[in-house]
């Protein structure tokens, strides 16, 4: 992920890069930028043609990033894949909230990190062959929101509360 242009910290940074390429007439780089960020190729063409004012919206950029992460999830073992996909799908569903979508764009923010935090906490409470607790859908949403908007420390607090 992000081999050529690097990871952006916001949709604004992504759109600034696209605007720079557009000003230079470097349409190939716009297409590559879109692809590297999980954006629809048709959106890149619409942007190049001047049909849309920016390459990405905050929601489309977040969804693109999550789509890229899904490709990484597909490479995981079956035991890891299932909870990662649950977190992934829940996060995508929450990205209709533009504030959360903007937070998803944060550099270094990853679904896999949420999974790691949850797994770490589960190990503290393990007895025998117990699994990992993600609580109800609402509780998982709270974990996801905490991680993206308030950071790892807050996410851990929310996860810890699932075991009380």
C-alpha distance (Angstrom), angle and dihedral (degrees) to the residues before:
residue distance angle dihedral
X1 . . .
X2 3.79 . .
X3 3.81 96.6 .
X4 3.80 99.0 148.6
X5 3.81 108.1 31.8
X6 3.78 101.5 17.7
X7 3.77 128.4 -128.3
X8 3.78 118.1 -53.8
X9 3.79 122.5 -140.5
X10 3.80 94.9 -145.8
X11 3.77 144.4 8.7
X12 3.79 87.0 -107.4
X13 3.82 91.2 61.5
X14 3.79 90.2 47.1
X15 3.80 92.0 50.5
X16 3.81 91.8 46.1
X17 3.79 89.5 56.1
X18 3.80 90.5 48.4
X19 3.82 91.1 48.6
X20 3.80 90.0 52.2
X21 3.78 91.6 52.5
X22 3.80 90.9 46.1
X23 3.80 91.4 51.9
X24 3.81 88.8 51.9
X25 3.79 91.8 46.9
X26 3.80 89.1 -120.2
X27 3.80 97.9 148.2
X28 3.80 93.4 161.0
X29 3.81 90.3 61.7
X30 3.81 91.1 49.3
X31 3.79 89.7 54.4
X32 3.81 91.3 46.9
X33 3.81 91.2 46.1
X34 3.78 90.4 52.6
X35 3.79 92.5 48.1
X36 3.80 93.7 46.9
X37 3.81 89.6 52.2
X38 3.80 96.3 47.4
X39 3.80 94.3 -108.9
X40 3.78 124.9 148.2
X41 3.80 113.7 -94.3
X42 3.81 89.9 -136.8
X43 3.80 89.4 59.5
X44 3.80 88.6 55.3
X45 3.80 90.2 51.3
X46 3.82 91.6 47.5
X47 3.81 89.6 50.0
X48 3.80 92.3 49.2
X49 3.82 90.4 48.8
X50 3.81 90.8 50.7
X51 3.80 93.3 -115.9
X52 3.80 92.5 124.9
X53 3.82 126.0 34.6
X54 3.82 97.5 -135.3
X55 3.77 135.6 27.0
X56 3.80 93.9 -124.7
X57 3.76 142.8 14.6
X58 3.77 119.2 -141.6
X59 3.81 89.9 -103.4
X60 3.82 95.8 47.0
X61 3.81 90.8 47.0
X62 3.81 92.3 50.4
X63 3.80 91.6 46.1
X64 3.81 89.6 49.5
X65 3.78 91.4 51.6
X66 3.80 90.9 48.8
X67 3.82 90.6 48.6
X68 3.80 88.9 55.2
X69 3.79 90.3 49.9
X70 3.80 89.7 51.0
X71 3.80 88.9 59.7
X72 3.80 88.4 55.1
X73 3.81 90.8 47.8
X74 3.81 89.6 55.2
X75 3.81 88.2 64.1
X76 3.81 93.1 57.7
X77 3.78 127.7 96.8
X78 3.79 117.6 -88.0
X79 3.80 91.3 -108.6
X80 3.82 90.9 57.2
X81 3.77 97.5 34.8
X82 3.79 97.1 65.7
X83 3.82 98.9 56.6
X84 3.80 91.2 38.7
X85 3.81 90.4 54.9
X86 3.80 91.1 48.3
X87 3.81 90.0 53.4
X88 3.81 90.4 43.3
X89 3.80 94.8 51.0
X90 3.79 92.9 45.2
X91 3.81 90.7 49.7
X92 3.80 92.3 49.9
X93 3.78 89.8 51.2
X94 3.79 90.3 51.8
X95 3.82 93.5 51.7
X96 3.80 91.8 86.7
X97 3.82 81.5 84.9
X98 3.81 102.4 83.1
X99 3.81 92.4 -153.3
X100 3.78 91.1 57.3
X101 3.81 91.2 42.5
X102 3.81 88.6 54.2
X103 3.81 90.0 50.1
X104 3.82 91.3 50.0
X105 3.80 87.1 60.0
X106 3.81 90.6 62.9
X107 3.77 112.2 126.6
X108 3.78 111.0 -101.1
X109 3.80 95.2 11.0
X110 3.81 108.5 137.4
X111 3.78 138.2 172.1
X112 3.78 87.4 -135.5
X113 3.81 89.2 63.3
X114 3.82 90.9 56.4
X115 3.80 88.1 51.7
X116 3.81 91.5 49.3
X117 3.81 91.8 50.7
X118 3.79 90.9 49.3
X119 3.80 92.8 46.6
X120 3.81 91.9 48.5
X121 3.79 91.4 53.0
X122 3.82 91.2 45.4
X123 3.80 90.1 56.1
X124 3.82 89.7 57.0
X125 3.79 89.8 57.3
X126 3.81 98.8 36.3
X127 3.76 119.8 135.1
X128 3.78 115.6 176.5
X129 3.79 113.2 -42.0
X130 3.80 97.8 -15.3
X131 3.76 119.6 150.2
X132 3.74 134.1 -144.2
X133 3.79 123.2 -64.7
X134 3.78 119.0 -136.3
X135 3.79 94.8 161.8
X136 3.76 121.4 -147.9
X137 3.78 124.1 -22.3
X138 3.79 88.8 -96.9
X139 3.80 91.6 51.4
X140 3.80 91.4 48.8
X141 3.81 88.8 50.4
X142 3.81 88.0 52.9
X143 3.81 90.6 52.2
X144 3.81 91.6 48.9
X145 3.80 93.5 46.3
X146 3.81 91.8 47.0
X147 3.81 92.4 50.5
X148 3.78 96.2 48.6
X149 3.79 99.7 37.9
X150 3.82 104.5 29.6
X151 3.78 104.9 22.8
X152 3.76 140.1 -116.1
X153 3.79 96.5 -56.1
X154 3.80 92.5 57.6
X155 3.81 91.2 43.9
X156 3.81 89.7 54.7
X157 3.81 90.0 51.3
X158 3.81 90.2 52.6
X159 3.81 91.3 46.8
X160 3.81 92.0 48.4
X161 3.80 89.4 54.0
X162 3.82 89.2 60.9
X163 3.81 89.1 68.3
X164 3.81 97.0 51.2
